[in-house]
Structure formats: structure tokens, C-alpha cells
Amino acid sequence: MSALMCCGMYTGASADLKTIAGKQVEAESAFSTKQEKSVTENTQAATSDTAEENTQAATSDTAEESTQEGGTSGTEETGTTDRPSEPETGAPVVNSETVQEPQKSANGYLVTWTQEGLKAVYRGKTVKNTYLAVQKRNDSFEVVTPKTKKAKIYHFNKKGIGKQYRGKKVIQIRFQNKSYRYYVNNGKLGSGWVKKKSAKYYYTRGKKVTGWKKINKKYYYFSRKKGQKGKLAVNRIIYGKKPYYVDSSGVRVTSTDIQLAVNYVTKHTDKKLSASRKLSSCYYYLCTHFSYQRFYGIPVASSLPGYEIYMLSHGRGNCFRYATSFAYIAKVLGYDSRVAVGSISALAGGMTPHGWTEVKVNGYWYICDPDMQAESHGVDSYMKTEYTYSYRHACSRRYEIKVKNGKVDWR
């Protein structure tokens, strides 16, 4: 029984050993399979890395050969521009597109400098066919308002190239979305006289002057009226707290004889009337409100201012003083005028010394005789021709009044 038990035990043990051996074989087989799979994966990875390295090397070699053969073709394909090297002199080589590093925009503008000139971009658009005020600060340029001190005016042409404007005229300068009209002289806001057709203007730092302006010790008046703003006033009365006459050159005249005539016109007429209406009103007032006073002597050019001063100051005078006073009145109202010295038919017969005024209207000279109008109330002597004037007359000398540069001249 013992032998059988031993035999049985041995048989069981043998079976167990077989089972264990079988499991060990299976484990070794699985391990071997796993190793083969790992080797395969490593081989594939190595092959992939090798191929990638070869591809990169080939690409690098190809790019290097392309660069050596084609210069900057690689840069041109990528859309970038390499910064040029500096010459031996130390001055940088300027690229035709730009030589400045990108900078922040000011007032909406980005300005760069090139060999050709300035280039400006406003809100993503290149500035063309435009005048801009540009100020240089350190090594950069900035678009500023035209009134900015030390700013210079640049013209950007149809290609967008900006160069300093060297002309002398009134131009439109743009800043952002607005345009401003300025007089520019050699790249800066100019000051001085500007003539446009028959009109004259005066500019101070690029802008028109209006009202009274003292220039070289003389006063001028520039219109404030819409449509005539800044236009120099000439040969007329300027109304104000104190009215003045400005002559043919625009200069304010302050001499006593001229100022008396101005005061007479402003006192006896409404400033809203036309020049012709004012002239007519002044004539008839002179005839009806001033009296005759006899004087002897024939006038000469130098004596005429004194004749007018006496008449308008005292309210009386003879024919020569009437004539001279009305000539002054016509002059400050903008008319060419003169005094005729001669003779007229006398009531007792024959001829007697006499003087009258002649006023030029629309290219023709007309006789105005305030003395005869005052003496002969039934006969009109205003604006008559040589043929419609009621009296026989003869002229021996004429003196015309000229006022220029503030001075009165009878000739």
C-alpha cells in the first residue's frame, strides 16, 4: 500500500512537472515573439529617421545650391527684403523700397525714407498726388498739421514719392481727412504778397490776412466778406469806427484833405448806397448847403489841396473851391477826377474866369459844375458832356488828382 501510494504520488508529481514545463515553453515562446516585434519596430524607426535626415540634407543642399546660383531668389519667394550691407565709407546703402525699420504710425501715417524720397501710408493706403506737412524728429519722419513749427511741405507724386516742395504758390495741404489752403514758399508756410489776376492778397504763415494790417509802416485793409476774403481793398472808403480812404495801391491815406472828403461822404450818405448814388447825393448837398465867397486868383496844382480844406472846413468858397472839393469827393468814392481851369460866358457878356469838375465814368469824362448849379437853380449841371453842358466855356488847363502810396499828387 505504501508502494502504491508512493507510485501514485510520483505519478501525480510527474504530471505536475509536465504542466509546469509546458507553461514555461509557452512563456519563452511569447517572450521571443515580443522581442522580434520590438526589433522590427526599432528597425522601422531607424529607417524612418534615416530617410528624414537624408531628405533634410538633400533639401538643404538643394537650397544652398539654389542660393549660390540664383542670388536672393529665396528671399524674393518668401516676400522679405534682406537689409543691405554698409559700404566701406560707413554710409548705409539705401534700398529702393525702404531703409528704415518699421515704426509706429503717428496721426494715422507711417512715413519711411527711400533713395527716391519719402513714402507715406495713411491707414493702409499709399499717399499719392497730395501735399503733406512733414516734421523730422531725430531719425524719423512724422506727418503733422500744416501750422506745426519747423514742419516742411512735401509733395507726393502719382507714384507715391514725396519730395520737399520748392515752389511758391497757394496749395491744398492735406492732414488726415481734411484739406487746408495755405501759401507755401520753398517748402515752408510763406508770408508776403500774392497776386491773383487783378487782385492782391497778403499771407502770414501761409494764411490770408483780413482786416487792417500794418506792412512796412503802412496800413492796408483786406476784405472780410465771404467770397472776397483777404482781397486787398483799393480806391475806396473803409467804414468803421473811423472811416478811411485807401488809395490805388491799397495804402490808408491820412492827409487832412483826403480825410475831410471821407468825413463829408460818410456824414451825408448811407454806406449801403452804391458809389454812383453817393456821388449824386454829395453833389446836390454841396450845391444847396454851401455858399459862395469871392476869391481872386487862378489856381495852380500846389494850391488845390488848400482850396478843398478851406471849402469843407468853412462851408463856403468860389467856383475853384467848389470844383476842387467835388473832385476830392469823387476820388474817395473811387472815381477818376480832375479840375478844369478856364472861362465861362458871363451874364454881362464876354467870358469870365471859371473852374468846374470833370469825373470819369465808364471811360468817358463828364462835367459836374457845383458852383453853376448853386447859382442857377433851374439849370442842371451834373454829369454833362461838352455838348450838353448849358454854358459856353473854354478850358485852358486841367489838373487831375492822383493818390498812391498814401500821398496826394495833383498833376
Buried (B, 14 or more C-beta within 10 A) or exposed (E): EEEEEEEEEEEEEEEEEEEEEEEEEEEEEEEEEEEEEEEEEEEEEEEEEEEEEEEEEEEEEEEEEEEEEEEEEBEEEEEEEEEEEEEEEEEEEBBEEBBBEEEEBBEEBBBBBBEBBBBBBBEEEEBEEBBBBBBEEEEBBBBBBBBBEEBBBBBBEEEBBBEBBEEEEBBEBBBEEEBBEBBBBEBBBBBEEBEEEEEBBBBBEBBBBBEBBEBEEEBBBBBEEEEEEBBBBBBBBBEEEEBBBBBEBBBBBEBBBBBBBBBBBBEBBEEEEEBEEBBBBBBBBBBEEBEBEEBEEEBEBEBBBBBBBBBBEEEBBBBBBBBBBBBBBBBBBBBBBBBBBBBBBEEEEEEEBBBBBBBBEEEEBBBBBBBBBBBEEEEBBBBBEEEEBBBEBEBEEEBBBBBBEBEBEBE
